[in-house]
Amino acid sequence: MIDSEHVKQLARDAGFDLCGITTPEIIPDARAAYERWLANSYHGELDYMARDTGRRTDPSKLMPGIRSIIMLAMNYYQPDSETIPDGHGRVSKYARGRDYHKVIEKKTKRLIASIREAVGADDPPECRWFVDFGPMLERAYAQKAGLGYVGKNSMLINRKYGSWLFLSEIVTSLELAPDSSSAIDHGKCGKCRACIVQCPTEAIVADGVVDARKCISYLTIEQPSEVPAELEAKIGSMIFGCDICQVSCPHNNRRSHVSRHPEFAPEAGVGEFVDARKVLAMESREEFLELTSGTPLTRAKLAGLQRNASIVLKNGGEGG
């Protein structure tokens, strides 16, 4: 047999920075909050977020016989340069290196193999893994698993790593002792409103609630249509993603640790900055992929990245 502590050790061996265990029951408050978020159309043009909400809020629908959820996290923090090169746009910290989906997939498959080896071939546990493209309220279950608490900017905040974390999870038929979230003070943000005040587009509309339609990350990555004119100037120098609500967080200022994972280092991908003029000069998908292949920037597609580059140059490369 295998217990929770053994699983956590195997997770560390596989390359994860954090691991917590929880149970698959519905979290009523999280489900209600998600349904309110959708009802207010805060998901913007992300239509898939509104499909099959029951499956997204009830882990038991993800796999027959689910008994436990293994929540995992990897630190991706990288420091920012003080100045931005002329004509360049800044890339969000999470996207400067390799595509985290692929990095996490490799480590998760290694972890699942180790778990099954530890259990034994006679009774291999069923396991399914998900990262943020999967139907799972990751932050709510990470909080329940004791990995941190969800702050006012809706990010999971951990005592050691702040909010610079990629989350993923394994749902499994293994019966594992869950971690307690009782030690986590869900009011840890207290009276601090730094993330709310510093967000240039006022996207944080309530504690823990982000209107994606105003969020710079959404506007520069997910939105396929043009950015509303009144928001263009507020994007500043961000050509892909945004870190403002995290950079402004006092917890992050005290707890940031440069990632130990070379895959997330700027030199492993596009880097901290992208030449906006070079992006605008691209004429083919091949040129776009030569720059972005294997990184999160492929998600914006050539048209989206060129739209962002145009905005950055219009803004004079200042801000962000």
C-alpha positions in Angstrom: 0.0 0.0 0.0 0.9 3.7 -0.3 0.0 6.5 2.0 -0.3 10.3 1.6 3.2 11.0 2.8 4.7 8.6 0.4 2.7 10.2 -2.5 4.1 13.6 -1.4 7.6 12.3 -1.5 7.1 10.8 -4.9 5.7 14.2 -6.1 8.8 16.0 -4.9 11.0 13.3 -6.6 9.0 13.9 -9.8 9.8 17.7 -9.6 6.8 19.3 -8.0 7.3 22.0 -5.4 4.1 21.4 -3.5 1.7 18.5 -3.0 -1.5 18.3 -1.0 -4.3 15.7 -0.8 -8.0 16.3 -0.6 -11.3 14.6 -1.1 -13.5 14.9 -4.2 -16.7 16.3 -2.6 -18.3 19.3 -4.2 -17.3 22.6 -2.5 -20.7 24.4 -2.3 -19.3 27.9 -1.9 -16.9 27.5 -4.9 -19.7 26.1 -7.1 -22.0 29.0 -6.2 -19.3 31.5 -6.8 -18.5 30.0 -10.2 -22.1 30.0 -11.2 -22.4 33.7 -10.3 -19.3 34.5 -12.3 -20.8 32.9 -15.4 -24.2 34.5 -14.8 -22.5 37.9 -14.8 -20.7 37.0 -18.1 -17.3 37.6 -16.5 -15.9 34.8 -18.6 -16.1 37.0 -21.7 -15.7 35.0 -24.9 -14.5 31.9 -23.2 -17.7 30.0 -24.1 -16.2 26.6 -23.0 -16.2 27.8 -19.4 -20.0 27.8 -19.4 -20.3 24.3 -20.9 -21.1 21.4 -18.5 -20.7 23.3 -15.3 -21.7 20.3 -13.3 -18.7 18.4 -14.5 -16.4 21.4 -13.8 -17.7 21.7 -10.2 -18.1 18.1 -9.3 -14.9 16.0 -9.4 -16.9 12.7 -9.1 -18.0 13.3 -12.7 -14.4 13.2 -13.9 -13.7 9.6 -13.2 -15.8 6.7 -11.9 -14.5 5.5 -8.5 -12.7 8.7 -7.6 -11.6 8.7 -4.0 -8.9 11.3 -3.7 -7.5 14.4 -5.4 -3.7 14.9 -5.4 -3.1 18.7 -5.9 0.3 19.7 -7.3 2.1 23.0 -7.8 5.3 24.2 -9.4 6.9 27.6 -8.8 7.6 29.6 -11.9 8.7 33.0 -10.5 11.3 35.0 -12.5 12.3 38.6 -11.6 11.6 41.5 -13.9 14.2 43.8 -15.5 14.0 47.4 -14.4 13.8 48.8 -17.9 12.1 47.7 -21.1 14.1 47.8 -24.4 12.7 50.3 -26.9 10.0 48.9 -29.1 9.6 45.7 -27.1 6.7 44.4 -25.1 7.0 42.5 -21.8 5.9 38.9 -21.5 4.1 37.7 -18.3 6.4 35.7 -16.0 4.6 32.4 -16.5 5.1 32.5 -20.3 8.8 33.4 -20.7 10.0 29.8 -20.8 8.6 26.5 -22.1 4.9 25.7 -22.2 4.0 24.6 -18.7 1.4 22.2 -19.9 4.0 20.1 -21.5 6.4 20.4 -18.6 3.7 19.4 -16.1 2.5 16.5 -18.3 6.0 14.9 -18.3 6.4 15.2 -14.6 2.8 14.1 -13.9 3.2 10.9 -16.0 6.4 10.2 -14.1 4.6 10.6 -10.8 1.7 8.4 -11.8 4.1 5.7 -12.9 5.9 5.9 -9.5 2.6 5.7 -7.6 1.5 2.6 -9.6 4.9 1.0 -9.0 4.7 1.7 -5.3 1.2 0.2 -5.1 2.1 -2.9 -7.1 1.0 -4.4 -10.4 -1.7 -6.6 -8.7 -3.9 -3.6 -8.0 -2.9 -0.5 -10.0 -4.9 2.6 -9.1 -6.8 4.4 -11.7 -5.5 7.9 -12.2 -6.4 10.9 -14.5 -4.5 14.1 -14.5 -5.5 17.7 -15.4 -3.9 21.0 -15.7 -5.8 24.3 -16.3 -7.4 23.2 -19.6 -9.3 20.5 -17.6 -12.7 20.9 -16.1 -11.7 21.6 -12.5 -11.9 24.4 -10.0 -8.2 24.1 -9.2 -7.7 26.9 -6.8 -10.7 25.9 -4.6 -9.4 22.3 -4.3 -5.8 23.5 -3.9 -7.1 25.6 -0.9 -9.0 22.6 0.4 -5.8 20.5 0.1 -3.9 23.0 2.3 -1.7 24.5 -0.4 -2.7 28.1 0.3 -5.7 30.4 0.2 -7.5 32.2 -2.6 -6.7 35.9 -2.4 -8.6 39.0 -3.5 -7.1 38.8 -6.9 -8.5 35.2 -7.2 -5.0 33.7 -7.2 -3.9 30.9 -4.8 -1.4 32.3 -2.4 1.1 30.0 -0.7 3.1 30.9 2.4 6.4 30.0 0.8 5.9 30.8 -2.9 3.3 33.4 -2.9 1.0 33.1 -6.0 3.7 32.3 -8.6 2.4 28.7 -9.0 1.2 26.5 -11.8 -1.5 24.1 -10.4 -2.4 20.7 -11.6 -4.1 17.6 -10.2 -4.4 13.9 -10.3 -7.8 12.4 -9.6 -7.4 8.8 -8.4 -9.1 5.7 -7.1 -6.6 5.6 -4.2 -7.9 6.1 -0.7 -5.5 8.7 0.7 -5.7 10.6 4.0 -6.6 14.2 3.2 -4.7 17.3 4.3 -6.4 19.8 6.5 -7.1 23.3 5.3 -8.0 24.4 8.9 -4.7 26.1 9.4 -5.2 28.4 6.5 -6.7 31.7 7.4 -9.0 32.5 4.5 -8.9 36.2 5.5 -5.2 36.5 5.1 -5.5 39.4 2.7 -7.1 41.3 5.5 -7.7 44.9 4.7 -5.1 45.0 1.9 -6.5 46.1 -1.4 -3.2 46.5 -3.3 -4.2 44.2 -6.2 -7.6 45.9 -6.6 -6.1 49.4 -6.5 -3.2 48.6 -8.8 -5.1 46.9 -11.6 -5.2 49.5 -14.3 -8.4 48.2 -15.9 -10.3 47.6 -12.6 -10.8 44.0 -13.5 -11.1 42.8 -9.9 -14.7 43.7 -9.3 -15.1 42.0 -5.9 -12.9 40.0 -3.5 -11.8 37.0 -5.4 -13.8 37.9 -8.5 -12.2 38.9 -11.8 -14.1 40.2 -14.8 -12.1 38.6 -17.6 -13.5 41.1 -20.1 -11.3 43.8 -18.4 -8.3 41.6 -17.5 -5.1 42.4 -19.4 -4.2 38.7 -19.4 -7.5 37.8 -21.0 -7.4 40.7 -23.5 -3.9 39.8 -24.7 -4.2 36.0 -24.7 -7.7 34.8 -24.9 -9.8 37.5 -26.6 -9.9 36.8 -30.4 -11.5 40.1 -31.2 -10.1 43.6 -31.0 -9.4 45.1 -27.6 -11.8 47.9 -26.7 -10.3 51.3 -27.4 -10.8 52.5 -23.8 -8.6 49.6 -22.5 -5.8 49.8 -25.1 -3.7 52.5 -23.2 -4.1 50.6 -20.0 -2.3 47.5 -21.4 0.9 49.5 -21.4 3.9 47.5 -22.4 2.3 44.0 -21.8 2.5 42.1 -25.1 1.3 38.8 -23.6 -0.3 38.4 -20.2 -0.1 40.5 -17.1 1.4 40.3 -13.6 0.3 43.5 -12.1 -2.1 42.1 -9.5 0.6 39.6 -8.4 3.5 42.1 -8.4 1.5 44.4 -6.3 0.7 41.7 -3.7 2.7 42.2 -0.4 2.8 38.4 0.1 4.6 38.0 -3.2 7.0 40.8 -2.4 8.0 38.9 0.7 7.9 35.3 -0.5 9.1 35.2 -4.1 11.7 32.5 -4.9 13.3 32.2 -8.3 12.1 29.0 -9.9 14.4 26.1 -9.7 13.0 24.7 -12.9 15.2 25.5 -15.9 12.2 24.9 -18.2 10.6 28.2 -16.9 13.7 30.3 -17.3 13.5 33.1 -19.9 16.4 31.6 -21.9 14.3 28.4 -22.4 11.6 30.2 -24.3 10.9 33.6 -25.8 12.4 35.5 -22.8 11.1 38.5 -20.9 10.7 40.8 -23.9 9.5 40.4 -27.5 10.3 42.8 -30.3 7.0 44.3 -31.2 8.2 45.6 -34.6 9.5 42.1 -35.5 6.1 40.6 -34.6 4.3 43.1 -36.8 6.7 42.3 -39.7 5.8 38.6 -39.6 3.9 37.5 -42.7 3.4 33.8 -42.1 2.4 31.2 -39.5 5.9 29.7 -39.9 7.6 32.9 -38.8 5.2 33.1 -35.8 6.0 29.5 -34.8 9.7 30.0 -35.2 9.4 32.5 -32.3 6.7 30.9 -30.2 6.8 27.2 -30.8 6.9 25.2 -27.5 5.9 28.3 -25.5 2.5 29.6 -24.2 2.6 32.5 -26.8 1.3 30.2 -29.5 -2.1 30.5 -27.8 -2.5 34.2 -28.9 -1.9 33.1 -32.6 -0.2 35.4 -35.0 -3.2 37.8 -35.4 -3.5 38.2 -31.6 0.2 38.8 -31.0 0.3 41.3 -33.8 -2.7 43.1 -32.4 -0.9 43.2 -29.0 2.4 44.4 -30.6 0.5 47.3 -32.3 -1.0 48.3 -29.0 2.4 48.2 -27.2 4.0 50.4 -29.9 1.0 52.8 -29.7 1.5 53.0 -26.0 5.2 54.0 -26.5 6.5 51.0 -24.6 5.7 52.6 -21.3 3.7 51.2 -18.4 3.1 47.6 -17.4 
